[in-house]
Amino acid sequence: MKRIVLYSICFFYSLTHIHAQERSLAECVQLAVQENPTLLQNGYEVKRANIQLNQAKANRLPDVNANLNHGLSSGRYLDKTLNQYTTTNNSSGGFSVGANVPIFNGFRILHDIRMKADAKAASKLEFDTQINELKLDVIEAYIQILTAQDVLKQSELQTEVTKEQLRRADVMHAEGAFAPGDYYDLKGQYANDINTIENNKQLLYMNRLRLANLLNIEEVDLGELKPVELKHDAEIRTSSQLYATARESLPIIPALDWRIKAAERNIKLAKSSYWPSLSLSAGLSTNYSNVADFGYWKQFNNNLGKSVSLNLAIPIFNNLAVYNQVKLAKLDLETTKLQKEIALNELRMETSKAVFNLKNVSSNIVHLREQEQSYTESFRIAQVHFEAGNSNSVVFLTAKNKLDNSRNQLLVKQYEWLLQKYINDYYAGSLNL
């Protein structure tokens, strides 16, 4: 009785532990968004864009610098503190501080701030696009694992059917009551089924490895995956409807709009170099020398100089540098516009393909279900005749392989339908994961 209680506790604990290790699709998606190293690396682009915007705003502030120097000299030299030549060994130094404030530079700072702000908005939307693409990758890998698991289980069940027939054939073959050709056909089929199981195990492992890589974890830490209900209730949209919805919902299109705005700002930024620039400068400076008769601090006070100046720089000719910069900026704008056209063209193609694939796989499932029913009955008849000795292994194995293949195709197509449903939801902006 104690052993029974102990075994029961261990059994229920193992079930609880296995259940706790199960991961849902939503949990995998969330973990990938948090831990995927490629996505985290791309996230630094958003931070980089924010820093660049902050620097563009900081360029409106004064530029302040200080300088402190001290030197030793010997021989004949000009002592700037005394303003005369001397031949004694000397220790001298100086201190200065200066500030420069931009007043006008062709609105260069303003255009730079606006361009960096547009680039920041684009970077954020591009990062959102990368998140969505990662989600699709996780969904695909997750569904591929579920598909591989069920295909493996199905191949194991199919192998059991062959194994049972082979066990029966072993007994009859030993008694000389089974045709040798049929017997070895069954043995060959059983070996083929075993190989199919091993290949399916390899496929399952590779799919698990891919998902674990997306989640940035070890394959052994992936655990079991929760099954997803295969309900064929997807909303069927037309390709034009899905394309129009995708244009509004996906972040990649507004990201390109912001890139176009940034490119337009860049043209204005380049043109600002045609304008004169005006700045205000101010400074303090002093120096000392040990040759002087008065002390260190008194020299600093007596030699203190102050300056204020307005600086006007007028561009006249600069080797066509600004002219070519403007032309390059215009080319960048046209390139960005074409990038948007390319993205819209690809989006139109992908949405059309998504709608077609969903409709196509739905139709395939209907036909495969009818095929499975027909092949199930055909295999039942072939099995009855084979076990009764009224048929041979060729007829039996042909019927079995047709049924097995039909069931495998139906299983794969059902999961393919689920994947296509998620893809359609992604373009429709209703992928809630």
N, C-alpha and C positions, 0 to 999 in steps of 0.2 A: 504493500500500500504506500509506503514511504517512497519507494522508487517511482511509482506511478505519479505521485504528487510532484516529485522532483522533476521528472521528465516533462510533466505538463507545464510546470513553471518555466523550464528552459525553452519549451516549444513556444509558449506565448511570448516570452521575452525575445526570442529570435524573430517572431513575426513583428513585434513592436519595433525592434531594431531595424528590420528591413524596411518597414513602413516609414520609419523616421529618415531613412536614407534616400527615399524616393524624392525625385525632383520633378516639379511640374514644368511645363513649357514657360509659364510666366516667370518662375523662379530662375530658370536658365537665362532668359532674356535679361532680367534685372542684374544677375551676376555678371553677365558679359558686359553690360553697359558700365558696371562698376570696376571690373577687373581687366578687361581686354587691353593689353599693352599698346596695341596699334591705335585704338581709340583714345587712350590716355595721351599718347604722343600727339595725336591730332588735336587734342584739347589745348595743347600749348600754343597752337596757332591763334586761338581766340585770346589767350592771355597776352601773346605777343602783340596782337592788334590793339589791345587795350593799352598796353604800355606805349606803343607808338602814338596813339591818340593823346595820351597824357603828356608825352614829350612835345607833341605839336602845340598843345595848349601852353606848356611851360615856356615855349619859345617867345611868348609875349613878355616874359619877365626880363629884368635887367641882367646883364652878364657882368659879374663882379669878380675881380681877381686881385690878389695881393702878391707882392714880390719882396723878398728879403735876401740881401746878399752881404757877404763879408769876405775880404781878401787881404793877402799879404803881398807887398811889392818891395823891390829894392832897385837901386840904380836911379838913373834920371827918368823922371816921368812927370806928367801933369797931374798935380793934386787938384781935383775938381772942388774940393772943399775950400782950399785957399785960392784957387784959380791962379796958380803959379807953378813953375817947374821946381822940383826939389830932387836931391840926390840921396836923401836919407832913407833908411828902411822905414816902411810905413805899413800901418794897419788901418784899413778904411772899410766902410760899408755903407749901405743905404737901405731904404725901405720905401715902398710905393704901393698904393692901392688905387685901382681904377674901376670905373663902371661905364657900361655902354648900354644905352636904351634905344631899341628900334622905334622910330616914329612913323616912318612910311617906307614900304618896300614893294609897292605895286600890289598890295593886298596879298602878298605871298603867304604870310602866316595864316590869314583867314582862309584862303583856299586850301592850305595844307591841313588845317584843322578839320574842315568839312570833308576833304578827301579821306582823311584817316577815320573819321566817324562813319563814312559810307563803307569803308573797307572793314571796319569792325562789325557793322551790321551784317555784311556779306559773310564774314568769317563765322559768325554765330550760326547763320542759316546753313552754311556749308557743313558745320559740325553736326547740326541736327540731321542733315542728309546722311552723314556718315553713321550716325546712331541708327537711323532707319535701315540703312543697308546692312549694318551688323545684325539688327533684329531679324532681317530676312535670312541672313546666313545661319543664324542660330535656329530659326524655324526649319529651314531646309535640313540642317544636320540632325535636328531632333526627330523630324519625320522620317528621315532616312534610317535612323536607328530603330524606330518603331517598325518600319517596314522590314528591315533586316531581321529583327527579332521574330516577327510573325512568319516571315519566309523560312527562317531556321526551324521554328516549331512545326510548321507545315511539312517541311522536308523530313523532319524526324518522324512525324506521323506517317508520311508516305513510305518511309523506310521500314516502319513497323509492319505495314501491310506486306511489303516484299519479304520481310524477315519471317512473317508467319507462313507465307506460302513456301518459302525455302525450308522451313522447319518441317512442314508437311511433306515436302518433296524429298528431304533427307531420309525420312522413314520409309517412304515408298520406294525410293531409289535403292536403298539397302536391301529391300525385299525383291528388287527386280521388277517392280510394278509401275515404274515411272520411266518415261522415254528419256534416254540420256541427253538428247539435244535440248529438250525442254528443261531438264535439270540444270544443265550448264548455262542456259539462257537466264534462268532465275539467279544463279550464282553471279553471273556477270552483271545483272541488273542490281543485285544487292551491293556489289562493290561500287557500282556507279552511284547508287544512292548514298553510300558512305562518303564518297568523294564530294558529292553535292553538299552534304552536311558540313564537311570541313571547309569547303569554299564559302559557304554561307557564314560560318563562324569567322572566317577571315574578313569577309565583307562587313560583318557586324563590328568587329574590332576596329577596323579602319574608320568606320563612321563614328564610333565612340571616341576614337582618338581625335578626329576632326572637331567634334563638339567640345571635348575637353580642352583642346588648344584654343578654341574661341573663348572659353570660360577662364583660361589661364590656370588650369588645375591639372593634376595628374589623372590619367585615365582610371586608375583604381579608385580615385576619390569621387568619380562621377556618380557612382551608385546606380540604383535602378531609376528608370524614367516612368512617370505616370502615363498611362495610355490616354489618348485623345479620342473623344467620341466621334465616330464617323457618321455624321448626320448630313444628308444631302439636302440642305436647305439654303443654299447660297442664293443671294439676289443676283439674277442674271441681268447685266447691263449691256447696252450696246457699246461698241468701241468708241463712238463719238461721245457718248455720255461719260464713259470712264476717262477719256482723254480730257474732257472739259473739267471734270471733277479733280483730276490729278494736277492740272495746271493751277488750280486754286488751292489745293491742299498740300502738295509737296513743297518743301522749303527750297529745293534747288532752283526753281524758276525765280522767285523773288531774290534769291541770293545773286543770281546773274543780273537782275535789275539793279541791285546795289552796286555790283561791279561795273555796270555801265555808267552809273552816276559817278562812281569814283574815277573812272577813266575820263569823264567829262570835266571833273574838277582838276584832273591832272593836266589837261590842256590849259586851263586858266592858270594853273600853278606855273607851267612852263612859260606862258606869255608874260607873267609878272616880272620876269628878268629883263624885259624890254624897258621897264619903267626905271626912273631914277630912284635911288634909295636915300633916305634921310635918317640920321641917327644922332643922338645926343650922348656926348662923352663927358665924364668928369673924373678928376683924379687928385690924389695927394702924394707928395714925394718929399723925401729928406735924405740927408747923408751926413757922415762924420768922418774925421781923420784924426789919428793920434798926433799928427804934427801941430795941430791947432793948439793955442794956449788955453782954451777954455774946455770945460768938461763935456762928457758924452751927451748928457741929456740937454745941456744948453745948446750944443751944436744941432741936435735934432730939432729943437724949437727955432733956432735962428735960421736954419737952412730949409725950414718947411716951405714947400711950394704948393700952390693950388692951381687947378686948371679946369676950365669948362669950355666945351667946343661943340659946334654943330658940324656934322660931316655929311656932305652931299656927294654921292657917287653917281655919275652920269654915264651909262653905257653908250659907247660910240661904235666900236667894232670889236667883236670877240671871236674872230675866225669862224663866223656863222654857227657858233655853238648853240646859241639860243634858238636860232632859226631851225636847226636840225632837231633840237629837242622838242620843239613844237610839232614838227612833222612826225617824229616818232610817237609822241603822245596821241596824235590823231590816228596813226596806224593802230596803236593799242586800243583805241576806242572802237575802231572798225572790227578788230579781231575779237573783242569782247562781244560785240553785237552778233557776229557770226557764231560765236560759242553758244549764245542763247538760241539762235536758229537751229544749230546742230542738236542742242539739248531738246528742243521742242520736237524736232523731227524724230529723234530717238525715242522720246516719250510717246509720240503718236504710234510708232512702230511697236513699242513694248506693251502699251495698253491694248492695241489691236490683237497682239499675240496672246495676251493674258485672257481676253474675252474668248478668243477662238479656242484656246487650250482648255478652258473650263467647260465650254459647250462640248468640245470634242471628247474629253475624258468622261463627261456625263453620259454621252451616247455610247462610248465604249463599255461602260459599266453595265448598261442595260443589255447590250448584246452578249457580254461575257457571262452575265447571270443566266441568260437563256442557254448559252453554250454549256455552262457548267451543269445545268439541269439535264441537258441532253446527254452529255458525256458521263454523268453520274449513272443514268439509267443504262447507257451502253456498257459501262464498266461492270455494273451489277450483273447484266446478262452474260458478259464475257467471263466473269468470275464463276458464275454458276455452271456454265458449260465446261470451263477449264477444270473445276474441282470434280465435276462428274466424269471427266475423261473424254468428253465429246469435242474438245477443242485442243489447240496446241498453245505453246508459250508465246508464239509470235502474236496471235490474236489477243491473248490476255495482256501481254506487256504493251502492245500498241494501244489498247483501250486504257490501260492504267496510265501510260505516259501522256495521253491526250487529256485525261482528267486532271492529272497532276499539273500539267502545263496550264490548263485553263484556270485552275484554282490559284496558281501562282500569279498569273496575269491579272486575275480579278483582284487579288489582294494588293498587288502593286498599284493598280489603277485606282483603287479606293484611297490609298494614301496619296497618290498623285493628285487626285481630285482635291484632297484636303490642302495640299500645298498650293494648288492653283487658287483655291478659295482665299487663302491667306494673301497671296499675291494680289488678287483682285481687291481685297480689303485694304491692302497697303496703298494701292493707287487711288482708292476711293477715300483715303484718309480715315478709315474706320478700323484700323489695326490697333486694338486696345490691349497691348501687352507691355 
